[in-house]
């Protein structure tokens, strides 16, 4: 069995910390060091991390996939739409080096609320009940990869997260 499978929780946290480190490093290199990072004590709305910069607060649900994975969608908590500038950042990483390769973004422009979940397909549980039925998860929606915008650098992702369109 792959270490990535056996230690998936460890890997998820590691990728999260690498992402936060990269975006903090960018804030440092830009010379302003204004980025704030907050972690919810309880994740009941799908928010993994809260970032604030340029007077924009982003409640972010993080997702990860290894490079070359066949994942075609992600499950998203609808309550994320109630948070200021809620969004999803799907990080693609290299399984061998853990390098962050690209970022898929689903959300509105900086400062605007998340839309697009209201018409998304209701997700189902991955495991069936005793009758073989996979029950719906009413607060979870499935977002296809084609609805995400791809960015190949942390700088490009930072711009979409924190720079409002004029």
FISE-83506 format. One record per atom (N, C-alpha, C): residue number from 1; residue in one letter; atom name; x, y, z. Coordinates in nm, 4 decimals. Layout:
N
SITE pos code site        x        y        z
SITE NUM    a   CA        X        Y        Z
...
This chain:
166
SITE pos code site        x        y        z
SITE   1    x    N   0.0825  -0.1200   0.0000
SITE   1    x   CA   0.0000   0.0000   0.0000
SITE   1    x    C   0.0862   0.1253   0.0000
SITE   2    x    N   0.0386   0.2224  -0.0669
SITE   2    x   CA   0.1099   0.3486  -0.0783
SITE   2    x    C   0.1053   0.4263   0.0525
SITE   3    x    N   0.2172   0.4900   0.0845
SITE   3    x   CA   0.2211   0.5777   0.2011
SITE   3    x    C   0.1177   0.6896   0.1864
SITE   4    x    N   0.0936   0.7346   0.0634
SITE   4    x   CA  -0.0038   0.8414   0.0403
SITE   4    x    C  -0.1445   0.7965   0.0803
SITE   5    x    N  -0.1741   0.6687   0.0600
SITE   5    x   CA  -0.3053   0.6157   0.0989
SITE   5    x    C  -0.3118   0.5945   0.2502
SITE   6    x    N  -0.2092   0.5306   0.3056
SITE   6    x   CA  -0.2074   0.4976   0.4481
SITE   6    x    C  -0.1984   0.6222   0.5362
SITE   7    x    N  -0.1310   0.7243   0.4886
SITE   7    x   CA  -0.1083   0.8453   0.5686
SITE   7    x    C  -0.1773   0.9670   0.5059
SITE   8    x    N  -0.2970   0.9475   0.4524
SITE   8    x   CA  -0.3642   1.0552   0.3791
SITE   8    x    C  -0.3958   1.1761   0.4669
SITE   9    x    N  -0.4316   1.1569   0.5922
SITE   9    x   CA  -0.4602   1.2711   0.6813
SITE   9    x    C  -0.3342   1.3524   0.7057
SITE  10    x    N  -0.2217   1.2828   0.7269
SITE  10    x   CA  -0.0932   1.3502   0.7452
SITE  10    x    C  -0.0588   1.4316   0.6204
SITE  11    x    N  -0.0754   1.3666   0.5045
SITE  11    x   CA  -0.0440   1.4330   0.3780
SITE  11    x    C  -0.1321   1.5552   0.3555
SITE  12    x    N  -0.2608   1.5461   0.3845
SITE  12    x   CA  -0.3525   1.6601   0.3671
SITE  12    x    C  -0.3062   1.7793   0.4502
SITE  13    x    N  -0.2706   1.7547   0.5755
SITE  13    x   CA  -0.2233   1.8636   0.6628
SITE  13    x    C  -0.0907   1.9194   0.6113
SITE  14    x    N  -0.0037   1.8328   0.5654
SITE  14    x   CA   0.1246   1.8769   0.5118
SITE  14    x    C   0.1039   1.9681   0.3910
SITE  15    x    N   0.0173   1.9291   0.2976
SITE  15    x   CA  -0.0101   2.0118   0.1795
SITE  15    x    C  -0.0717   2.1450   0.2222
SITE  16    x    N  -0.1611   2.1420   0.3200
SITE  16    x   CA  -0.2208   2.2658   0.3718
SITE  16    x    C  -0.1120   2.3589   0.4252
SITE  17    x    N  -0.0195   2.3055   0.5033
SITE  17    x   CA   0.0885   2.3879   0.5591
SITE  17    x    C   0.1831   2.4387   0.4504
SITE  18    x    N   0.2102   2.3557   0.3496
SITE  18    x   CA   0.2938   2.4016   0.2385
SITE  18    x    C   0.2255   2.5160   0.1635
SITE  19    x    N   0.0939   2.5047   0.1424
SITE  19    x   CA   0.0180   2.6107   0.0766
SITE  19    x    C   0.0241   2.7401   0.1579
SITE  20    x    N  -0.0032   2.7298   0.2868
SITE  20    x   CA   0.0012   2.8490   0.3729
SITE  20    x    C   0.1422   2.9078   0.3724
SITE  21    x    N   0.2437   2.8223   0.3788
SITE  21    x   CA   0.3819   2.8702   0.3744
SITE  21    x    C   0.4131   2.9437   0.2451
SITE  22    x    N   0.3665   2.8906   0.1327
SITE  22    x   CA   0.3928   2.9546   0.0029
SITE  22    x    C   0.3237   3.0901  -0.0083
SITE  23    x    N   0.2017   3.0999   0.0406
SITE  23    x   CA   0.1303   3.2268   0.0291
SITE  23    x    C   0.1862   3.3286   0.1288
SITE  24    x    N   0.2333   3.2828   0.2456
SITE  24    x   CA   0.3017   3.3724   0.3396
SITE  24    x    C   0.4349   3.4196   0.2813
SITE  25    x    N   0.5070   3.3279   0.2163
SITE  25    x   CA   0.6341   3.3646   0.1538
SITE  25    x    C   0.6121   3.4719   0.0481
SITE  26    x    N   0.5047   3.4589  -0.0292
SITE  26    x   CA   0.4735   3.5594  -0.1304
SITE  26    x    C   0.4472   3.6949  -0.0651
SITE  27    x    N   0.3729   3.6966   0.0450
SITE  27    x   CA   0.3479   3.8212   0.1175
SITE  27    x    C   0.4795   3.8835   0.1645
SITE  28    x    N   0.5697   3.8017   0.2104
SITE  28    x   CA   0.7021   3.8484   0.2541
SITE  28    x    C   0.7795   3.9077   0.1371
SITE  29    x    N   0.7838   3.8353   0.0265
SITE  29    x   CA   0.8602   3.8798  -0.0899
SITE  29    x    C   0.8021   4.0062  -0.1527
SITE  30    x    N   0.6707   4.0233  -0.1408
SITE  30    x   CA   0.6073   4.1460  -0.1897
SITE  30    x    C   0.6449   4.2648  -0.1026
SITE  31    x    N   0.6941   4.2361   0.0166
SITE  31    x   CA   0.7417   4.3424   0.1048
SITE  31    x    C   0.6384   4.4003   0.1986
SITE  32    x    N   0.5151   4.3498   0.1942
SITE  32    x   CA   0.4159   4.4116   0.2818
SITE  32    x    C   0.3860   4.3312   0.4080
SITE  33    x    N   0.4004   4.2012   0.4027
SITE  33    x   CA   0.3783   4.1135   0.5185
SITE  33    x    C   0.2445   4.1425   0.5866
SITE  34    x    N   0.1415   4.1663   0.5073
SITE  34    x   CA   0.0102   4.1996   0.5619
SITE  34    x    C  -0.0854   4.0811   0.5669
SITE  35    x    N  -0.0483   3.9692   0.5079
SITE  35    x   CA  -0.1359   3.8523   0.5046
SITE  35    x    C  -0.1566   3.7973   0.6452
SITE  36    x    N  -0.2820   3.7747   0.6815
SITE  36    x   CA  -0.3153   3.7106   0.8081
SITE  36    x    C  -0.3727   3.5727   0.7787
SITE  37    x    N  -0.3371   3.4766   0.8630
SITE  37    x   CA  -0.3833   3.3391   0.8481
SITE  37    x    C  -0.4558   3.2993   0.9758
SITE  38    x    N  -0.5776   3.2494   0.9603
SITE  38    x   CA  -0.6572   3.2038   1.0742
SITE  38    x    C  -0.7094   3.0642   1.0456
SITE  39    x    N  -0.7201   2.9836   1.1491
SITE  39    x   CA  -0.7702   2.8458   1.1357
SITE  39    x    C  -0.8949   2.8307   1.2217
SITE  40    x    N  -1.0050   2.7872   1.1621
SITE  40    x   CA  -1.1249   2.7624   1.2417
SITE  40    x    C  -1.1011   2.6489   1.3416
SITE  41    x    N  -1.1480   2.6672   1.4617
SITE  41    x   CA  -1.1391   2.5616   1.5628
SITE  41    x    C  -1.2326   2.4466   1.5264
SITE  42    x    N  -1.3478   2.4817   1.4708
SITE  42    x   CA  -1.4472   2.3831   1.4279
SITE  42    x    C  -1.4753   2.4066   1.2801
SITE  43    x    N  -1.4740   2.3000   1.2027
SITE  43    x   CA  -1.4999   2.3093   1.0587
SITE  43    x    C  -1.6391   2.2533   1.0301
SITE  44    x    N  -1.7425   2.3349   1.0533
SITE  44    x   CA  -1.8770   2.2858   1.0248
SITE  44    x    C  -1.9392   2.3537   0.9035
SITE  45    x    N  -1.8605   2.4363   0.8350
SITE  45    x   CA  -1.9092   2.5023   0.7130
SITE  45    x    C  -1.8152   2.4760   0.5957
SITE  46    x    N  -1.7243   2.3798   0.6112
SITE  46    x   CA  -1.6345   2.3465   0.5021
SITE  46    x    C  -1.5124   2.4344   0.4920
SITE  47    x    N  -1.4919   2.5235   0.5869
SITE  47    x   CA  -1.3791   2.6172   0.5799
SITE  47    x    C  -1.2574   2.5577   0.6509
SITE  48    x    N  -1.1470   2.5468   0.5781
SITE  48    x   CA  -1.0237   2.4923   0.6346
SITE  48    x    C  -0.9294   2.6001   0.6842
SITE  49    x    N  -0.9295   2.7141   0.6161
SITE  49    x   CA  -0.8390   2.8229   0.6520
SITE  49    x    C  -0.9044   2.9554   0.6121
SITE  50    x    N  -0.8754   3.0591   0.6897
SITE  50    x   CA  -0.9230   3.1940   0.6591
SITE  50    x    C  -0.7997   3.2805   0.6358
SITE  51    x    N  -0.7944   3.3440   0.5193
SITE  51    x   CA  -0.6841   3.4331   0.4860
SITE  51    x    C  -0.7394   3.5730   0.4669
SITE  52    x    N  -0.6636   3.6728   0.5154
SITE  52    x   CA  -0.7035   3.8109   0.4941
SITE  52    x    C  -0.5842   3.8910   0.4450
SITE  53    x    N  -0.6065   3.9651   0.3372
SITE  53    x   CA  -0.5057   4.0555   0.2824
SITE  53    x    C  -0.5789   4.1568   0.1956
SITE  54    x    N  -0.5252   4.2757   0.1849
SITE  54    x   CA  -0.5829   4.3795   0.0988
SITE  54    x    C  -0.7293   4.4089   0.1366
SITE  55    x    N  -0.7597   4.3973   0.2692
SITE  55    x   CA  -0.8957   4.4170   0.3221
SITE  55    x    C  -0.9972   4.3178   0.2652
SITE  56    x    N  -0.9501   4.2055   0.2157
SITE  56    x   CA  -1.0354   4.0983   0.1645
SITE  56    x    C  -1.0173   3.9778   0.2563
SITE  57    x    N  -1.1296   3.9244   0.3043
SITE  57    x   CA  -1.1283   3.8037   0.3873
SITE  57    x    C  -1.1759   3.6878   0.3005
SITE  58    x    N  -1.0970   3.5823   0.2963
SITE  58    x   CA  -1.1308   3.4629   0.2187
SITE  58    x    C  -1.1461   3.3430   0.3117
SITE  59    x    N  -1.2652   3.2857   0.3155
SITE  59    x   CA  -1.2884   3.1590   0.3824
SITE  59    x    C  -1.2664   3.0518   0.2763
SITE  60    x    N  -1.1664   2.9671   0.2974
SITE  60    x   CA  -1.1222   2.8752   0.1926
SITE  60    x    C  -1.1404   2.7303   0.2345
SITE  61    x    N  -1.2037   2.6551   0.1467
SITE  61    x   CA  -1.2066   2.5104   0.1609
SITE  61    x    C  -1.0953   2.4572   0.0717
SITE  62    x    N  -1.0025   2.3825   0.1303
SITE  62    x   CA  -0.8898   2.3276   0.0559
SITE  62    x    C  -0.9187   2.1843   0.0132
SITE  63    x    N  -0.8819   2.1542  -0.1092
SITE  63    x   CA  -0.8906   2.0191  -0.1643
SITE  63    x    C  -0.7548   1.9869  -0.2246
SITE  64    x    N  -0.7201   1.8605  -0.2315
SITE  64    x   CA  -0.5923   1.8230  -0.2902
SITE  64    x    C  -0.6081   1.7015  -0.3805
SITE  65    x    N  -0.5221   1.6958  -0.4806
SITE  65    x   CA  -0.5106   1.5791  -0.5686
SITE  65    x    C  -0.3656   1.5669  -0.6112
SITE  66    x    N  -0.3207   1.4433  -0.6226
SITE  66    x   CA  -0.1857   1.4249  -0.6751
SITE  66    x    C  -0.1872   1.4473  -0.8258
SITE  67    x    N  -0.0751   1.4898  -0.8783
SITE  67    x   CA  -0.0581   1.5131  -1.0217
SITE  67    x    C  -0.0958   1.3860  -1.0971
SITE  68    x    N  -0.1808   1.3993  -1.1976
SITE  68    x   CA  -0.2233   1.2857  -1.2767
SITE  68    x    C  -0.3450   1.2124  -1.2220
SITE  69    x    N  -0.3973   1.2565  -1.1077
SITE  69    x   CA  -0.5162   1.1922  -1.0506
SITE  69    x    C  -0.6348   1.2113  -1.1443
SITE  70    x    N  -0.7280   1.1211  -1.1376
SITE  70    x   CA  -0.8425   1.1247  -1.2281
SITE  70    x    C  -0.9638   1.1964  -1.1678
SITE  71    x    N  -0.9474   1.2585  -1.0515
SITE  71    x   CA  -1.0601   1.3280  -0.9867
SITE  71    x    C  -1.1190   1.4307  -1.0831
SITE  72    x    N  -1.2511   1.4234  -1.1006
SITE  72    x   CA  -1.3172   1.5134  -1.1949
SITE  72    x    C  -1.4115   1.6112  -1.1258
SITE  73    x    N  -1.4207   1.5999  -0.9938
SITE  73    x   CA  -1.5088   1.6899  -0.9196
SITE  73    x    C  -1.4655   1.6952  -0.7734
SITE  74    x    N  -1.5241   1.7891  -0.7010
SITE  74    x   CA  -1.5007   1.8003  -0.5577
SITE  74    x    C  -1.6338   1.8243  -0.4881
SITE  75    x    N  -1.6423   1.7797  -0.3648
SITE  75    x   CA  -1.7616   1.8019  -0.2833
SITE  75    x    C  -1.7403   1.9270  -0.1977
SITE  76    x    N  -1.8432   2.0126  -0.1957
SITE  76    x   CA  -1.8321   2.1433  -0.1314
SITE  76    x    C  -1.9508   2.1641  -0.0380
SITE  77    x    N  -1.9238   2.2169   0.0806
SITE  77    x   CA  -2.0280   2.2484   0.1776
SITE  77    x    C  -2.0990   2.3760   0.1350
SITE  78    x    N  -2.2329   2.3735   0.1254
SITE  78    x   CA  -2.3089   2.4907   0.0810
SITE  78    x    C  -2.2971   2.6075   0.1783
SITE  79    x    N  -2.2669   2.5806   0.3038
SITE  79    x   CA  -2.2544   2.6885   0.4023
SITE  79    x    C  -2.1340   2.7781   0.3756
SITE  80    x    N  -2.0433   2.7319   0.2913
SITE  80    x   CA  -1.9294   2.8153   0.2529
SITE  80    x    C  -1.9768   2.9410   0.1801
SITE  81    x    N  -2.0921   2.9332   0.1155
SITE  81    x   CA  -2.1475   3.0487   0.0433
SITE  81    x    C  -2.1937   3.1590   0.1387
SITE  82    x    N  -2.2118   3.1269   0.2663
SITE  82    x   CA  -2.2527   3.2271   0.3652
SITE  82    x    C  -2.1341   3.3013   0.4257
SITE  83    x    N  -2.0155   3.2610   0.3924
SITE  83    x   CA  -1.8940   3.3219   0.4476
SITE  83    x    C  -1.8433   3.4314   0.3546
SITE  84    x    N  -1.7749   3.5325   0.4096
SITE  84    x   CA  -1.7199   3.6382   0.3236
SITE  84    x    C  -1.6219   3.5817   0.2197
SITE  85    x    N  -1.6527   3.6039   0.0949
SITE  85    x   CA  -1.5663   3.5601  -0.0155
SITE  85    x    C  -1.5258   3.4140  -0.0028
SITE  86    x    N  -1.6211   3.3288   0.0331
SITE  86    x   CA  -1.5932   3.1866   0.0402
SITE  86    x    C  -1.5455   3.1344  -0.0943
SITE  87    x    N  -1.4577   3.0360  -0.0925
SITE  87    x   CA  -1.4053   2.9793  -0.2169
SITE  87    x    C  -1.3427   2.8436  -0.1907
SITE  88    x    N  -1.3130   2.7746  -0.2988
SITE  88    x   CA  -1.2452   2.6463  -0.2917
SITE  88    x    C  -1.1143   2.6576  -0.3675
SITE  89    x    N  -1.0069   2.6139  -0.3053
SITE  89    x   CA  -0.8764   2.6048  -0.3710
SITE  89    x    C  -0.8395   2.4571  -0.3741
SITE  90    x    N  -0.8285   2.4047  -0.4955
SITE  90    x   CA  -0.7953   2.2644  -0.5200
SITE  90    x    C  -0.6490   2.2621  -0.5615
SITE  91    x    N  -0.5661   2.2049  -0.4767
SITE  91    x   CA  -0.4208   2.2041  -0.4973
SITE  91    x    C  -0.3789   2.0725  -0.5614
SITE  92    x    N  -0.3067   2.0819  -0.6712
SITE  92    x   CA  -0.2502   1.9638  -0.7362
SITE  92    x    C  -0.1019   1.9601  -0.7006
SITE  93    x    N  -0.0575   1.8463  -0.6480
SITE  93    x   CA   0.0801   1.8343  -0.6008
SITE  93    x    C   0.1486   1.7132  -0.6629
SITE  94    x    N   0.2819   1.7181  -0.6656
SITE  94    x   CA   0.3630   1.6072  -0.7143
SITE  94    x    C   0.3762   1.5047  -0.6018
SITE  95    x    N   0.3343   1.3835  -0.6274
SITE  95    x   CA   0.3342   1.2782  -0.5268
SITE  95    x    C   0.4744   1.2441  -0.4754
SITE  96    x    N   0.5757   1.2582  -0.5606
SITE  96    x   CA   0.7120   1.2216  -0.5214
SITE  96    x    C   0.7841   1.3313  -0.4439
SITE  97    x    N   0.7623   1.4579  -0.4847
SITE  97    x   CA   0.8362   1.5690  -0.4226
SITE  97    x    C   0.7498   1.6545  -0.3297
SITE  98    x    N   0.6178   1.6386  -0.3376
SITE  98    x   CA   0.5183   1.7194  -0.2667
SITE  98    x    C   0.5195   1.8656  -0.3105
SITE  99    x    N   0.5817   1.8923  -0.4254
SITE  99    x   CA   0.5780   2.0276  -0.4824
SITE  99    x    C   0.4347   2.0607  -0.5212
SITE 100    x    N   0.3930   2.1853  -0.4936
SITE 100    x   CA   0.2611   2.2322  -0.5343
SITE 100    x    C   0.2710   2.2715  -0.6808
SITE 101    x    N   0.1963   2.2032  -0.7657
SITE 101    x   CA   0.2115   2.2186  -0.9106
SITE 101    x    C   0.1151   2.3199  -0.9708
SITE 102    x    N  -0.0130   2.3113  -0.9334
SITE 102    x   CA  -0.1122   2.4034  -0.9870
SITE 102    x    C  -0.2263   2.4156  -0.8879
SITE 103    x    N  -0.3080   2.5157  -0.9122
SITE 103    x   CA  -0.4177   2.5475  -0.8220
SITE 103    x    C  -0.5448   2.5678  -0.9035
SITE 104    x    N  -0.6513   2.5030  -0.8626
SITE 104    x   CA  -0.7817   2.5240  -0.9248
SITE 104    x    C  -0.8658   2.6053  -0.8272
SITE 105    x    N  -0.9297   2.7081  -0.8795
SITE 105    x   CA  -1.0054   2.8012  -0.7956
SITE 105    x    C  -1.1516   2.8017  -0.8363
SITE 106    x    N  -1.2400   2.7908  -0.7370
SITE 106    x   CA  -1.3837   2.8059  -0.7592
SITE 106    x    C  -1.4331   2.9091  -0.6596
SITE 107    x    N  -1.4783   3.0210  -0.7105
SITE 107    x   CA  -1.5289   3.1269  -0.6247
SITE 107    x    C  -1.5514   3.2521  -0.7059
SITE 108    x    N  -1.5973   3.3541  -0.6382
SITE 108    x   CA  -1.6220   3.4827  -0.7026
SITE 108    x    C  -1.4962   3.5687  -0.6924
SITE 109    x    N  -1.5020   3.6840  -0.7558
SITE 109    x   CA  -1.3881   3.7752  -0.7466
SITE 109    x    C  -1.3713   3.8220  -0.6029
SITE 110    x    N  -1.2547   3.8741  -0.5731
SITE 110    x   CA  -1.2204   3.9194  -0.4379
SITE 110    x    C  -1.3263   4.0148  -0.3854
SITE 111    x    N  -1.3732   3.9892  -0.2635
SITE 111    x   CA  -1.4709   4.0746  -0.1990
SITE 111    x    C  -1.6158   4.0395  -0.2279
SITE 112    x    N  -1.6393   3.9433  -0.3162
SITE 112    x   CA  -1.7763   3.9050  -0.3547
SITE 112    x    C  -1.8114   3.7684  -0.2962
SITE 113    x    N  -1.9405   3.7436  -0.2699
SITE 113    x   CA  -1.9802   3.6135  -0.2142
SITE 113    x    C  -1.9731   3.5009  -0.3169
SITE 114    x    N  -1.9562   3.3812  -0.2670
SITE 114    x   CA  -1.9521   3.2606  -0.3496
SITE 114    x    C  -2.0894   3.2338  -0.4092
SITE 115    x    N  -2.0938   3.2116  -0.5384
SITE 115    x   CA  -2.2170   3.1712  -0.6058
SITE 115    x    C  -2.1876   3.0462  -0.6876
SITE 116    x    N  -2.2915   2.9844  -0.7374
SITE 116    x   CA  -2.2734   2.8678  -0.8226
SITE 116    x    C  -2.3054   2.7362  -0.7544
SITE 117    x    N  -2.3266   2.7392  -0.6223
SITE 117    x   CA  -2.3586   2.6152  -0.5514
SITE 117    x    C  -2.5073   2.5825  -0.5588
SITE 118    x    N  -2.5893   2.6861  -0.5779
SITE 118    x   CA  -2.7342   2.6673  -0.5737
SITE 118    x    C  -2.7856   2.5734  -0.6824
SITE 119    x    N  -2.7190   2.5667  -0.7959
SITE 119    x   CA  -2.7630   2.4790  -0.9044
SITE 119    x    C  -2.6783   2.3530  -0.9185
SITE 120    x    N  -2.5828   2.3371  -0.8296
SITE 120    x   CA  -2.4933   2.2211  -0.8377
SITE 120    x    C  -2.5646   2.0950  -0.7873
SITE 121    x    N  -2.5179   1.9827  -0.8348
SITE 121    x   CA  -2.5745   1.8527  -0.7994
SITE 121    x    C  -2.5530   1.8227  -0.6506
SITE 122    x    N  -2.6571   1.7729  -0.5845
SITE 122    x   CA  -2.6467   1.7324  -0.4445
SITE 122    x    C  -2.5594   1.6071  -0.4380
SITE 123    x    N  -2.4613   1.6092  -0.3493
SITE 123    x   CA  -2.3690   1.4961  -0.3359
SITE 123    x    C  -2.4363   1.3801  -0.2627
SITE 124    x    N  -2.3818   1.2621  -0.2840
SITE 124    x   CA  -2.4304   1.1429  -0.2145
SITE 124    x    C  -2.3169   1.0848  -0.1306
SITE 125    x    N  -2.3538   1.0116  -0.0273
SITE 125    x   CA  -2.2549   0.9413   0.0540
SITE 125    x    C  -2.1812   0.8406  -0.0339
SITE 126    x    N  -2.0565   0.8175  -0.0039
SITE 126    x   CA  -1.9784   0.7220  -0.0833
SITE 126    x    C  -2.0152   0.5774  -0.0494
SITE 127    x    N  -2.0610   0.5543   0.0738
SITE 127    x   CA  -2.0989   0.4187   0.1154
SITE 127    x    C  -2.2508   0.4070   0.1202
SITE 128    x    N  -2.2990   0.2945   0.0759
SITE 128    x   CA  -2.4432   0.2684   0.0772
SITE 128    x    C  -2.4879   0.2219   0.2156
SITE 129    x    N  -2.6161   0.2416   0.2441
SITE 129    x   CA  -2.6732   0.1906   0.3693
SITE 129    x    C  -2.7023   0.0411   0.3549
SITE 130    x    N  -2.7689  -0.0167   0.4537
SITE 130    x   CA  -2.7969  -0.1611   0.4529
SITE 130    x    C  -2.8819  -0.2037   0.3332
SITE 131    x    N  -2.9599  -0.1100   0.2790
SITE 131    x   CA  -3.0446  -0.1403   0.1630
SITE 131    x    C  -2.9724  -0.1151   0.0308
SITE 132    x    N  -2.8455  -0.0776   0.0366
SITE 132    x   CA  -2.7692  -0.0519  -0.0848
SITE 132    x    C  -2.7920   0.0863  -0.1434
SITE 133    x    N  -2.8538   0.1755  -0.0667
SITE 133    x   CA  -2.8837   0.3108  -0.1151
SITE 133    x    C  -2.7800   0.4088  -0.0628
SITE 134    x    N  -2.7285   0.4891  -0.1538
SITE 134    x   CA  -2.6363   0.5960  -0.1154
SITE 134    x    C  -2.7195   0.7216  -0.0914
SITE 135    x    N  -2.7337   0.7568   0.0342
SITE 135    x   CA  -2.8185   0.8695   0.0722
SITE 135    x    C  -2.7588   1.0019   0.0255
SITE 136    x    N  -2.8483   1.0969  -0.0003
SITE 136    x   CA  -2.8038   1.2315  -0.0374
SITE 136    x    C  -2.7468   1.3028   0.0841
SITE 137    x    N  -2.6560   1.3935   0.0576
SITE 137    x   CA  -2.5984   1.4794   0.1605
SITE 137    x    C  -2.6487   1.6205   0.1310
SITE 138    x    N  -2.7568   1.6636   0.1932
SITE 138    x   CA  -2.8260   1.7866   0.1532
SITE 138    x    C  -2.7424   1.9145   0.1611
SITE 139    x    N  -2.6401   1.9183   0.2444
SITE 139    x   CA  -2.5580   2.0392   0.2570
SITE 139    x    C  -2.4295   2.0331   0.1755
SITE 140    x    N  -2.4159   1.9301   0.0944
SITE 140    x   CA  -2.2939   1.9121   0.0155
SITE 140    x    C  -2.3302   1.9104  -0.1326
SITE 141    x    N  -2.2522   1.9836  -0.2128
SITE 141    x   CA  -2.2727   1.9876  -0.3575
SITE 141    x    C  -2.1480   1.9362  -0.4274
SITE 142    x    N  -2.1671   1.8814  -0.5458
SITE 142    x   CA  -2.0567   1.8331  -0.6284
SITE 142    x    C  -2.0289   1.9369  -0.7362
SITE 143    x    N  -1.9039   1.9830  -0.7406
SITE 143    x   CA  -1.8620   2.0825  -0.8391
SITE 143    x    C  -1.7643   2.0159  -0.9355
SITE 144    x    N  -1.7987   2.0148  -1.0631
SITE 144    x   CA  -1.7122   1.9548  -1.1648
SITE 144    x    C  -1.5869   2.0383  -1.1871
SITE 145    x    N  -1.4794   1.9707  -1.2203
SITE 145    x   CA  -1.3499   2.0355  -1.2400
SITE 145    x    C  -1.3564   2.1468  -1.3447
SITE 146    x    N  -1.4410   2.1301  -1.4448
SITE 146    x   CA  -1.4553   2.2305  -1.5497
SITE 146    x    C  -1.5073   2.3641  -1.4993
SITE 147    x    N  -1.5660   2.3679  -1.3802
SITE 147    x   CA  -1.6158   2.4926  -1.3210
SITE 147    x    C  -1.5054   2.5694  -1.2482
SITE 148    x    N  -1.3915   2.5055  -1.2286
SITE 148    x   CA  -1.2775   2.5673  -1.1600
SITE 148    x    C  -1.1884   2.6374  -1.2619
SITE 149    x    N  -1.1237   2.7453  -1.2199
SITE 149    x   CA  -1.0224   2.8122  -1.3017
SITE 149    x    C  -0.8857   2.7652  -1.2551
SITE 150    x    N  -0.7979   2.7337  -1.3501
SITE 150    x   CA  -0.6646   2.6828  -1.3176
SITE 150    x    C  -0.5626   2.7956  -1.3157
SITE 151    x    N  -0.4742   2.7909  -1.2151
SITE 151    x   CA  -0.3629   2.8851  -1.2027
SITE 151    x    C  -0.2372   2.8042  -1.1768
SITE 152    x    N  -0.1301   2.8406  -1.2456
SITE 152    x   CA  -0.0071   2.7624  -1.2363
SITE 152    x    C   0.0987   2.8238  -1.1459
SITE 153    x    N   0.0626   2.9297  -1.0717
SITE 153    x   CA   0.1576   2.9875  -0.9766
SITE 153    x    C   0.0830   3.0401  -0.8554
SITE 154    x    N   0.1523   3.0462  -0.7445
SITE 154    x   CA   0.0932   3.1001  -0.6221
SITE 154    x    C   0.0627   3.2488  -0.6408
SITE 155    x    N   0.1438   3.3187  -0.7220
SITE 155    x   CA   0.1197   3.4618  -0.7476
SITE 155    x    C  -0.0127   3.4824  -0.8205
SITE 156    x    N  -0.0398   3.4006  -0.9204
SITE 156    x   CA  -0.1650   3.4118  -0.9954
SITE 156    x    C  -0.2838   3.3807  -0.9048
SITE 157    x    N  -0.2695   3.2801  -0.8198
SITE 157    x   CA  -0.3768   3.2473  -0.7263
SITE 157    x    C  -0.3966   3.3608  -0.6264
SITE 158    x    N  -0.2876   3.4147  -0.5733
SITE 158    x   CA  -0.2972   3.5274  -0.4798
SITE 158    x    C  -0.3762   3.6422  -0.5429
SITE 159    x    N  -0.3472   3.6730  -0.6678
SITE 159    x   CA  -0.4159   3.7849  -0.7365
SITE 159    x    C  -0.5656   3.7617  -0.7432
SITE 160    x    N  -0.6074   3.6392  -0.7751
SITE 160    x   CA  -0.7514   3.6120  -0.7835
SITE 160    x    C  -0.8150   3.6121  -0.6437
SITE 161    x    N  -0.7385   3.5729  -0.5432
SITE 161    x   CA  -0.7906   3.5721  -0.4072
SITE 161    x    C  -0.8086   3.7126  -0.3495
SITE 162    x    N  -0.7121   3.8023  -0.3779
SITE 162    x   CA  -0.7071   3.9284  -0.3020
SITE 162    x    C  -0.7102   4.0574  -0.3829
SITE 163    x    N  -0.7027   4.0515  -0.5126
SITE 163    x   CA  -0.7035   4.1749  -0.5922
SITE 163    x    C  -0.8389   4.1870  -0.6614
SITE 164    x    N  -0.9235   4.2824  -0.6184
SITE 164    x   CA  -1.0536   4.2994  -0.6852
SITE 164    x    C  -1.0344   4.3448  -0.8296
SITE 165    x    N  -1.1249   4.2997  -0.9166
SITE 165    x   CA  -1.1220   4.3456  -1.0559
SITE 165    x    C  -1.1723   4.4890  -1.0578
SITE 166    x    N  -1.1133   4.5696  -1.1407
SITE 166    x   CA  -1.1540   4.7108  -1.1467
SITE 166    x    C  -1.2613   4.7345  -1.2490
